[in-house]
Amino acid sequence: MTVGDGALTQLRAWLAQRDFSENGRLPPERELIDILGVSRGDLRKALAALESNGELWRHVGKGTFIGARPVEEPTSIALVAEKSNPLDVTRARILIEPVLCREAAINATAVHIDALVRCLAAQREAKTWRQYENADNRFHRIIAEASGNVVLLALFDQLNAIRRTVVWGRLRDETTSPPPDHHSFTQHDDIATAIRERDQDAAANTMWLHLKQVGDRLVSHNAGQSNVQERQTG
């Protein structure tokens, strides 16, 4: 056994006898050196060995902690948005919103159904793209509310906040409002119908197809034009 191996064995034995449930932080290196009776070099080798095995982790300026390194959580929606992109957002929606639709088909009340119908009318009556987008956002959130699950609703709100913050830009055609045959009209109609009829599979599948088309259009536009700007509705 080398000197370094001895320090590792001593460190492991000492850790096994301690309770780090409060914050998991080990004493500073200078204290560990005195406690274990090892050199600074050997202690650091032992700490590095445990870190490489996922038994502890170190944060410069904060200390050394027992256990695996935690996943770093972004501190704000803005930071998540900065690290994300429109395609990531759309993929996340494809994973989450069909589940919300399935739950909405089970739990939606008459109030939710009426609100969806009003949103559909507002979308078709929109005189500007901004009006349409507001109605579109309400439509999707009402579905999240209709799921009856506050955790899923909270996840949706976080995702929606990221969606609004991500730099999408806009793909504007020559019209000032959605055309009468805008693709989302029929798709939204089908989603609302499936929820009203309590058809869980149809609700989830229709939302999946709807968002998949949004993602496909985004990929197609980005591949074809370097400066294309996709609309964030769907």
VEXVEXGU-229064 format. One record per residue (C-alpha): x, y, z; residue in three letters; residue number from 1. Coordinates in steps of 0.1 Angstrom, whole numbers. Layout:
N
<kolmar><east>X</east><north>Y</north><up>Z</up><r>ALA</r><k>NUM</k></kolmar>
...
***
This chain:
234
<kolmar><east>0</east><north>0</north><up>0</up><r>MET</r><k>1</k></kolmar>
<kolmar><east>14</east><north>34</north><up>-10</up><r>THR</r><k>2</k></kolmar>
<kolmar><east>13</east><north>64</north><up>12</up><r>VAL</r><k>3</k></kolmar>
<kolmar><east>-14</east><north>79</north><up>-9</up><r>GLY</r><k>4</k></kolmar>
<kolmar><east>-35</east><north>47</north><up>-6</up><r>ASP</r><k>5</k></kolmar>
<kolmar><east>-31</east><north>50</north><up>32</up><r>GLY</r><k>6</k></kolmar>
<kolmar><east>-45</east><north>85</north><up>32</up><r>ALA</r><k>7</k></kolmar>
<kolmar><east>-75</east><north>73</north><up>11</up><r>LEU</r><k>8</k></kolmar>
<kolmar><east>-82</east><north>44</north><up>35</up><r>THR</r><k>9</k></kolmar>
<kolmar><east>-80</east><north>68</north><up>65</up><r>GLN</r><k>10</k></kolmar>
<kolmar><east>-102</east><north>93</north><up>48</up><r>LEU</r><k>11</k></kolmar>
<kolmar><east>-129</east><north>67</north><up>39</up><r>ARG</r><k>12</k></kolmar>
<kolmar><east>-128</east><north>53</north><up>74</up><r>ALA</r><k>13</k></kolmar>
<kolmar><east>-132</east><north>88</north><up>90</up><r>TRP</r><k>14</k></kolmar>
<kolmar><east>-161</east><north>97</north><up>66</up><r>LEU</r><k>15</k></kolmar>
<kolmar><east>-179</east><north>65</north><up>75</up><r>ALA</r><k>16</k></kolmar>
<kolmar><east>-179</east><north>75</north><up>111</up><r>GLN</r><k>17</k></kolmar>
<kolmar><east>-194</east><north>109</north><up>106</up><r>ARG</r><k>18</k></kolmar>
<kolmar><east>-229</east><north>122</north><up>100</up><r>ASP</r><k>19</k></kolmar>
<kolmar><east>-230</east><north>148</north><up>72</up><r>PHE</r><k>20</k></kolmar>
<kolmar><east>-268</east><north>150</north><up>69</up><r>SER</r><k>21</k></kolmar>
<kolmar><east>-270</east><north>187</north><up>78</up><r>GLU</r><k>22</k></kolmar>
<kolmar><east>-251</east><north>202</north><up>49</up><r>ASN</r><k>23</k></kolmar>
<kolmar><east>-227</east><north>175</north><up>37</up><r>GLY</r><k>24</k></kolmar>
<kolmar><east>-197</east><north>198</north><up>40</up><r>ARG</r><k>25</k></kolmar>
<kolmar><east>-163</east><north>184</north><up>51</up><r>LEU</r><k>26</k></kolmar>
<kolmar><east>-139</east><north>204</north><up>73</up><r>PRO</r><k>27</k></kolmar>
<kolmar><east>-113</east><north>225</north><up>55</up><r>PRO</r><k>28</k></kolmar>
<kolmar><east>-82</east><north>208</north><up>42</up><r>GLU</r><k>29</k></kolmar>
<kolmar><east>-60</east><north>221</north><up>70</up><r>ARG</r><k>30</k></kolmar>
<kolmar><east>-83</east><north>205</north><up>96</up><r>GLU</r><k>31</k></kolmar>
<kolmar><east>-85</east><north>172</north><up>77</up><r>LEU</r><k>32</k></kolmar>
<kolmar><east>-47</east><north>171</north><up>76</up><r>ILE</r><k>33</k></kolmar>
<kolmar><east>-45</east><north>173</north><up>114</up><r>ASP</r><k>34</k></kolmar>
<kolmar><east>-74</east><north>149</north><up>119</up><r>ILE</r><k>35</k></kolmar>
<kolmar><east>-60</east><north>122</north><up>96</up><r>LEU</r><k>36</k></kolmar>
<kolmar><east>-23</east><north>129</north><up>102</up><r>GLY</r><k>37</k></kolmar>
<kolmar><east>-15</east><north>129</north><up>65</up><r>VAL</r><k>38</k></kolmar>
<kolmar><east>3</east><north>153</north><up>42</up><r>SER</r><k>39</k></kolmar>
<kolmar><east>-15</east><north>179</north><up>21</up><r>ARG</r><k>40</k></kolmar>
<kolmar><east>-4</east><north>162</north><up>-11</up><r>GLY</r><k>41</k></kolmar>
<kolmar><east>-17</east><north>128</north><up>0</up><r>ASP</r><k>42</k></kolmar>
<kolmar><east>-50</east><north>143</north><up>13</up><r>LEU</r><k>43</k></kolmar>
<kolmar><east>-56</east><north>160</north><up>-20</up><r>ARG</r><k>44</k></kolmar>
<kolmar><east>-49</east><north>128</north><up>-39</up><r>LYS</r><k>45</k></kolmar>
<kolmar><east>-74</east><north>110</north><up>-17</up><r>ALA</r><k>46</k></kolmar>
<kolmar><east>-100</east><north>137</north><up>-21</up><r>LEU</r><k>47</k></kolmar>
<kolmar><east>-95</east><north>136</north><up>-59</up><r>ALA</r><k>48</k></kolmar>
<kolmar><east>-100</east><north>98</north><up>-59</up><r>ALA</r><k>49</k></kolmar>
<kolmar><east>-133</east><north>100</north><up>-40</up><r>LEU</r><k>50</k></kolmar>
<kolmar><east>-144</east><north>129</north><up>-63</up><r>GLU</r><k>51</k></kolmar>
<kolmar><east>-137</east><north>108</north><up>-94</up><r>SER</r><k>52</k></kolmar>
<kolmar><east>-158</east><north>80</north><up>-80</up><r>ASN</r><k>53</k></kolmar>
<kolmar><east>-187</east><north>103</north><up>-73</up><r>GLY</r><k>54</k></kolmar>
<kolmar><east>-184</east><north>99</north><up>-35</up><r>GLU</r><k>55</k></kolmar>
<kolmar><east>-178</east><north>137</north><up>-29</up><r>LEU</r><k>56</k></kolmar>
<kolmar><east>-177</east><north>169</north><up>-49</up><r>TRP</r><k>57</k></kolmar>
<kolmar><east>-158</east><north>202</north><up>-45</up><r>ARG</r><k>58</k></kolmar>
<kolmar><east>-168</east><north>237</north><up>-52</up><r>HIS</r><k>59</k></kolmar>
<kolmar><east>-141</east><north>264</north><up>-54</up><r>VAL</r><k>60</k></kolmar>
<kolmar><east>-148</east><north>290</north><up>-27</up><r>GLY</r><k>61</k></kolmar>
<kolmar><east>-175</east><north>269</north><up>-9</up><r>LYS</r><k>62</k></kolmar>
<kolmar><east>-158</east><north>237</north><up>1</up><r>GLY</r><k>63</k></kolmar>
<kolmar><east>-159</east><north>199</north><up>-2</up><r>THR</r><k>64</k></kolmar>
<kolmar><east>-192</east><north>181</north><up>1</up><r>PHE</r><k>65</k></kolmar>
<kolmar><east>-201</east><north>144</north><up>6</up><r>ILE</r><k>66</k></kolmar>
<kolmar><east>-221</east><north>127</north><up>-21</up><r>GLY</r><k>67</k></kolmar>
<kolmar><east>-225</east><north>132</north><up>-58</up><r>ALA</r><k>68</k></kolmar>
<kolmar><east>-223</east><north>166</north><up>-73</up><r>ARG</r><k>69</k></kolmar>
<kolmar><east>-259</east><north>180</north><up>-76</up><r>PRO</r><k>70</k></kolmar>
<kolmar><east>-273</east><north>191</north><up>-109</up><r>VAL</r><k>71</k></kolmar>
<kolmar><east>-268</east><north>228</north><up>-112</up><r>GLU</r><k>72</k></kolmar>
<kolmar><east>-302</east><north>246</north><up>-113</up><r>GLU</r><k>73</k></kolmar>
<kolmar><east>-305</east><north>277</north><up>-134</up><r>PRO</r><k>74</k></kolmar>
<kolmar><east>-312</east><north>307</north><up>-113</up><r>THR</r><k>75</k></kolmar>
<kolmar><east>-338</east><north>323</north><up>-135</up><r>SER</r><k>76</k></kolmar>
<kolmar><east>-360</east><north>319</north><up>-165</up><r>ILE</r><k>77</k></kolmar>
<kolmar><east>-338</east><north>343</north><up>-184</up><r>ALA</r><k>78</k></kolmar>
<kolmar><east>-308</east><north>321</north><up>-178</up><r>LEU</r><k>79</k></kolmar>
<kolmar><east>-326</east><north>290</north><up>-191</up><r>VAL</r><k>80</k></kolmar>
<kolmar><east>-338</east><north>309</north><up>-221</up><r>ALA</r><k>81</k></kolmar>
<kolmar><east>-303</east><north>322</north><up>-228</up><r>GLU</r><k>82</k></kolmar>
<kolmar><east>-290</east><north>286</north><up>-229</up><r>LYS</r><k>83</k></kolmar>
<kolmar><east>-319</east><north>273</north><up>-249</up><r>SER</r><k>84</k></kolmar>
<kolmar><east>-333</east><north>278</north><up>-284</up><r>ASN</r><k>85</k></kolmar>
<kolmar><east>-367</east><north>276</north><up>-301</up><r>PRO</r><k>86</k></kolmar>
<kolmar><east>-362</east><north>240</north><up>-311</up><r>LEU</r><k>87</k></kolmar>
<kolmar><east>-355</east><north>229</north><up>-275</up><r>ASP</r><k>88</k></kolmar>
<kolmar><east>-386</east><north>247</north><up>-264</up><r>VAL</r><k>89</k></kolmar>
<kolmar><east>-408</east><north>230</north><up>-291</up><r>THR</r><k>90</k></kolmar>
<kolmar><east>-394</east><north>196</north><up>-282</up><r>ARG</r><k>91</k></kolmar>
<kolmar><east>-402</east><north>202</north><up>-246</up><r>ALA</r><k>92</k></kolmar>
<kolmar><east>-437</east><north>212</north><up>-255</up><r>ARG</r><k>93</k></kolmar>
<kolmar><east>-441</east><north>180</north><up>-276</up><r>ILE</r><k>94</k></kolmar>
<kolmar><east>-433</east><north>160</north><up>-245</up><r>LEU</r><k>95</k></kolmar>
<kolmar><east>-455</east><north>179</north><up>-220</up><r>ILE</r><k>96</k></kolmar>
<kolmar><east>-485</east><north>193</north><up>-237</up><r>GLU</r><k>97</k></kolmar>
<kolmar><east>-500</east><north>160</north><up>-251</up><r>PRO</r><k>98</k></kolmar>
<kolmar><east>-500</east><north>148</north><up>-215</up><r>VAL</r><k>99</k></kolmar>
<kolmar><east>-519</east><north>179</north><up>-204</up><r>LEU</r><k>100</k></kolmar>
<kolmar><east>-544</east><north>173</north><up>-232</up><r>CYS</r><k>101</k></kolmar>
<kolmar><east>-549</east><north>137</north><up>-221</up><r>ARG</r><k>102</k></kolmar>
<kolmar><east>-555</east><north>149</north><up>-185</up><r>GLU</r><k>103</k></kolmar>
<kolmar><east>-578</east><north>177</north><up>-197</up><r>ALA</r><k>104</k></kolmar>
<kolmar><east>-599</east><north>152</north><up>-216</up><r>ALA</r><k>105</k></kolmar>
<kolmar><east>-606</east><north>135</north><up>-182</up><r>ILE</r><k>106</k></kolmar>
<kolmar><east>-609</east><north>165</north><up>-159</up><r>ASN</r><k>107</k></kolmar>
<kolmar><east>-621</east><north>195</north><up>-180</up><r>ALA</r><k>108</k></kolmar>
<kolmar><east>-652</east><north>212</north><up>-167</up><r>THR</r><k>109</k></kolmar>
<kolmar><east>-679</east><north>230</north><up>-187</up><r>ALA</r><k>110</k></kolmar>
<kolmar><east>-662</east><north>262</north><up>-178</up><r>VAL</r><k>111</k></kolmar>
<kolmar><east>-630</east><north>251</north><up>-194</up><r>HIS</r><k>112</k></kolmar>
<kolmar><east>-648</east><north>239</north><up>-225</up><r>ILE</r><k>113</k></kolmar>
<kolmar><east>-666</east><north>272</north><up>-229</up><r>ASP</r><k>114</k></kolmar>
<kolmar><east>-633</east><north>291</north><up>-224</up><r>ALA</r><k>115</k></kolmar>
<kolmar><east>-617</east><north>270</north><up>-252</up><r>LEU</r><k>116</k></kolmar>
<kolmar><east>-645</east><north>277</north><up>-275</up><r>VAL</r><k>117</k></kolmar>
<kolmar><east>-641</east><north>314</north><up>-269</up><r>ARG</r><k>118</k></kolmar>
<kolmar><east>-604</east><north>312</north><up>-276</up><r>CYS</r><k>119</k></kolmar>
<kolmar><east>-611</east><north>295</north><up>-309</up><r>LEU</r><k>120</k></kolmar>
<kolmar><east>-634</east><north>323</north><up>-319</up><r>ALA</r><k>121</k></kolmar>
<kolmar><east>-609</east><north>349</north><up>-308</up><r>ALA</r><k>122</k></kolmar>
<kolmar><east>-582</east><north>333</north><up>-329</up><r>GLN</r><k>123</k></kolmar>
<kolmar><east>-603</east><north>335</north><up>-360</up><r>ARG</r><k>124</k></kolmar>
<kolmar><east>-615</east><north>370</north><up>-353</up><r>GLU</r><k>125</k></kolmar>
<kolmar><east>-580</east><north>383</north><up>-346</up><r>ALA</r><k>126</k></kolmar>
<kolmar><east>-572</east><north>415</north><up>-366</up><r>LYS</r><k>127</k></kolmar>
<kolmar><east>-535</east><north>413</north><up>-359</up><r>THR</r><k>128</k></kolmar>
<kolmar><east>-509</east><north>386</north><up>-352</up><r>TRP</r><k>129</k></kolmar>
<kolmar><east>-505</east><north>399</north><up>-317</up><r>ARG</r><k>130</k></kolmar>
<kolmar><east>-542</east><north>393</north><up>-310</up><r>GLN</r><k>131</k></kolmar>
<kolmar><east>-540</east><north>359</north><up>-325</up><r>TYR</r><k>132</k></kolmar>
<kolmar><east>-509</east><north>350</north><up>-304</up><r>GLU</r><k>133</k></kolmar>
<kolmar><east>-527</east><north>362</north><up>-272</up><r>ASN</r><k>134</k></kolmar>
<kolmar><east>-557</east><north>339</north><up>-279</up><r>ALA</r><k>135</k></kolmar>
<kolmar><east>-533</east><north>311</north><up>-288</up><r>ASP</r><k>136</k></kolmar>
<kolmar><east>-515</east><north>314</north><up>-255</up><r>ASN</r><k>137</k></kolmar>
<kolmar><east>-548</east><north>314</north><up>-236</up><r>ARG</r><k>138</k></kolmar>
<kolmar><east>-559</east><north>283</north><up>-255</up><r>PHE</r><k>139</k></kolmar>
<kolmar><east>-529</east><north>263</north><up>-244</up><r>HIS</r><k>140</k></kolmar>
<kolmar><east>-530</east><north>275</north><up>-208</up><r>ARG</r><k>141</k></kolmar>
<kolmar><east>-567</east><north>267</north><up>-204</up><r>ILE</r><k>142</k></kolmar>
<kolmar><east>-558</east><north>231</north><up>-214</up><r>ILE</r><k>143</k></kolmar>
<kolmar><east>-531</east><north>231</north><up>-187</up><r>ALA</r><k>144</k></kolmar>
<kolmar><east>-556</east><north>244</north><up>-162</up><r>GLU</r><k>145</k></kolmar>
<kolmar><east>-582</east><north>218</north><up>-173</up><r>ALA</r><k>146</k></kolmar>
<kolmar><east>-557</east><north>190</north><up>-165</up><r>SER</r><k>147</k></kolmar>
<kolmar><east>-567</east><north>195</north><up>-129</up><r>GLY</r><k>148</k></kolmar>
<kolmar><east>-531</east><north>189</north><up>-118</up><r>ASN</r><k>149</k></kolmar>
<kolmar><east>-514</east><north>219</north><up>-101</up><r>VAL</r><k>150</k></kolmar>
<kolmar><east>-479</east><north>204</north><up>-106</up><r>VAL</r><k>151</k></kolmar>
<kolmar><east>-484</east><north>200</north><up>-143</up><r>LEU</r><k>152</k></kolmar>
<kolmar><east>-498</east><north>235</north><up>-145</up><r>LEU</r><k>153</k></kolmar>
<kolmar><east>-468</east><north>248</north><up>-127</up><r>ALA</r><k>154</k></kolmar>
<kolmar><east>-445</east><north>230</north><up>-152</up><r>LEU</r><k>155</k></kolmar>
<kolmar><east>-465</east><north>244</north><up>-181</up><r>PHE</r><k>156</k></kolmar>
<kolmar><east>-462</east><north>279</north><up>-167</up><r>ASP</r><k>157</k></kolmar>
<kolmar><east>-424</east><north>276</north><up>-164</up><r>GLN</r><k>158</k></kolmar>
<kolmar><east>-421</east><north>262</north><up>-199</up><r>LEU</r><k>159</k></kolmar>
<kolmar><east>-444</east><north>290</north><up>-212</up><r>ASN</r><k>160</k></kolmar>
<kolmar><east>-423</east><north>316</north><up>-195</up><r>ALA</r><k>161</k></kolmar>
<kolmar><east>-392</east><north>302</north><up>-211</up><r>ILE</r><k>162</k></kolmar>
<kolmar><east>-410</east><north>301</north><up>-245</up><r>ARG</r><k>163</k></kolmar>
<kolmar><east>-418</east><north>338</north><up>-242</up><r>ARG</r><k>164</k></kolmar>
<kolmar><east>-383</east><north>347</north><up>-232</up><r>THR</r><k>165</k></kolmar>
<kolmar><east>-364</east><north>327</north><up>-258</up><r>VAL</r><k>166</k></kolmar>
<kolmar><east>-354</east><north>348</north><up>-288</up><r>VAL</r><k>167</k></kolmar>
<kolmar><east>-377</east><north>335</north><up>-315</up><r>TRP</r><k>168</k></kolmar>
<kolmar><east>-381</east><north>366</north><up>-337</up><r>GLY</r><k>169</k></kolmar>
<kolmar><east>-410</east><north>365</north><up>-360</up><r>ARG</r><k>170</k></kolmar>
<kolmar><east>-416</east><north>350</north><up>-394</up><r>LEU</r><k>171</k></kolmar>
<kolmar><east>-440</east><north>376</north><up>-408</up><r>ARG</r><k>172</k></kolmar>
<kolmar><east>-456</east><north>372</north><up>-442</up><r>ASP</r><k>173</k></kolmar>
<kolmar><east>-472</east><north>401</north><up>-460</up><r>GLU</r><k>174</k></kolmar>
<kolmar><east>-504</east><north>398</north><up>-441</up><r>THR</r><k>175</k></kolmar>
<kolmar><east>-511</east><north>417</north><up>-409</up><r>THR</r><k>176</k></kolmar>
<kolmar><east>-533</east><north>389</north><up>-394</up><r>SER</r><k>177</k></kolmar>
<kolmar><east>-536</east><north>351</north><up>-398</up><r>PRO</r><k>178</k></kolmar>
<kolmar><east>-551</east><north>340</north><up>-431</up><r>PRO</r><k>179</k></kolmar>
<kolmar><east>-585</east><north>323</north><up>-430</up><r>PRO</r><k>180</k></kolmar>
<kolmar><east>-568</east><north>289</north><up>-437</up><r>ASP</r><k>181</k></kolmar>
<kolmar><east>-541</east><north>293</north><up>-410</up><r>HIS</r><k>182</k></kolmar>
<kolmar><east>-531</east><north>257</north><up>-401</up><r>HIS</r><k>183</k></kolmar>
<kolmar><east>-536</east><north>261</north><up>-364</up><r>SER</r><k>184</k></kolmar>
<kolmar><east>-573</east><north>269</north><up>-367</up><r>PHE</r><k>185</k></kolmar>
<kolmar><east>-584</east><north>234</north><up>-377</up><r>THR</r><k>186</k></kolmar>
<kolmar><east>-558</east><north>217</north><up>-354</up><r>GLN</r><k>187</k></kolmar>
<kolmar><east>-570</east><north>237</north><up>-324</up><r>HIS</r><k>188</k></kolmar>
<kolmar><east>-606</east><north>228</north><up>-333</up><r>ASP</r><k>189</k></kolmar>
<kolmar><east>-598</east><north>191</north><up>-333</up><r>ASP</r><k>190</k></kolmar>
<kolmar><east>-580</east><north>194</north><up>-299</up><r>ILE</r><k>191</k></kolmar>
<kolmar><east>-609</east><north>212</north><up>-283</up><r>ALA</r><k>192</k></kolmar>
<kolmar><east>-634</east><north>186</north><up>-298</up><r>THR</r><k>193</k></kolmar>
<kolmar><east>-614</east><north>157</north><up>-284</up><r>ALA</r><k>194</k></kolmar>
<kolmar><east>-613</east><north>172</north><up>-250</up><r>ILE</r><k>195</k></kolmar>
<kolmar><east>-650</east><north>180</north><up>-250</up><r>ARG</r><k>196</k></kolmar>
<kolmar><east>-657</east><north>144</north><up>-261</up><r>GLU</r><k>197</k></kolmar>
<kolmar><east>-634</east><north>130</north><up>-234</up><r>ARG</r><k>198</k></kolmar>
<kolmar><east>-613</east><north>112</north><up>-260</up><r>ASP</r><k>199</k></kolmar>
<kolmar><east>-580</east><north>110</north><up>-242</up><r>GLN</r><k>200</k></kolmar>
<kolmar><east>-561</east><north>94</north><up>-271</up><r>ASP</r><k>201</k></kolmar>
<kolmar><east>-574</east><north>118</north><up>-297</up><r>ALA</r><k>202</k></kolmar>
<kolmar><east>-566</east><north>148</north><up>-275</up><r>ALA</r><k>203</k></kolmar>
<kolmar><east>-531</east><north>137</north><up>-268</up><r>ALA</r><k>204</k></kolmar>
<kolmar><east>-524</east><north>126</north><up>-304</up><r>ASN</r><k>205</k></kolmar>
<kolmar><east>-538</east><north>157</north><up>-320</up><r>THR</r><k>206</k></kolmar>
<kolmar><east>-518</east><north>180</north><up>-297</up><r>MET</r><k>207</k></kolmar>
<kolmar><east>-487</east><north>159</north><up>-305</up><r>TRP</r><k>208</k></kolmar>
<kolmar><east>-493</east><north>163</north><up>-343</up><r>LEU</r><k>209</k></kolmar>
<kolmar><east>-500</east><north>200</north><up>-339</up><r>HIS</r><k>210</k></kolmar>
<kolmar><east>-468</east><north>207</north><up>-321</up><r>LEU</r><k>211</k></kolmar>
<kolmar><east>-448</east><north>183</north><up>-343</up><r>LYS</r><k>212</k></kolmar>
<kolmar><east>-459</east><north>204</north><up>-373</up><r>GLN</r><k>213</k></kolmar>
<kolmar><east>-447</east><north>236</north><up>-355</up><r>VAL</r><k>214</k></kolmar>
<kolmar><east>-413</east><north>219</north><up>-349</up><r>GLY</r><k>215</k></kolmar>
<kolmar><east>-411</east><north>207</north><up>-385</up><r>ASP</r><k>216</k></kolmar>
<kolmar><east>-418</east><north>242</north><up>-398</up><r>ARG</r><k>217</k></kolmar>
<kolmar><east>-391</east><north>256</north><up>-375</up><r>LEU</r><k>218</k></kolmar>
<kolmar><east>-365</east><north>231</north><up>-387</up><r>VAL</r><k>219</k></kolmar>
<kolmar><east>-375</east><north>236</north><up>-423</up><r>SER</r><k>220</k></kolmar>
<kolmar><east>-372</east><north>274</north><up>-421</up><r>HIS</r><k>221</k></kolmar>
<kolmar><east>-339</east><north>273</north><up>-402</up><r>ASN</r><k>222</k></kolmar>
<kolmar><east>-325</east><north>249</north><up>-427</up><r>ALA</r><k>223</k></kolmar>
<kolmar><east>-336</east><north>270</north><up>-457</up><r>GLY</r><k>224</k></kolmar>
<kolmar><east>-328</east><north>306</north><up>-445</up><r>GLN</r><k>225</k></kolmar>
<kolmar><east>-301</east><north>318</north><up>-422</up><r>SER</r><k>226</k></kolmar>
<kolmar><east>-321</east><north>348</north><up>-411</up><r>ASN</r><k>227</k></kolmar>
<kolmar><east>-356</east><north>332</north><up>-410</up><r>VAL</r><k>228</k></kolmar>
<kolmar><east>-376</east><north>341</north><up>-379</up><r>GLN</r><k>229</k></kolmar>
<kolmar><east>-403</east><north>317</north><up>-368</up><r>GLU</r><k>230</k></kolmar>
<kolmar><east>-434</east><north>326</north><up>-350</up><r>ARG</r><k>231</k></kolmar>
<kolmar><east>-437</east><north>312</north><up>-315</up><r>GLN</r><k>232</k></kolmar>
<kolmar><east>-473</east><north>303</north><up>-315</up><r>THR</r><k>233</k></kolmar>
<kolmar><east>-488</east><north>269</north><up>-319</up><r>GLY</r><k>234</k></kolmar>
***
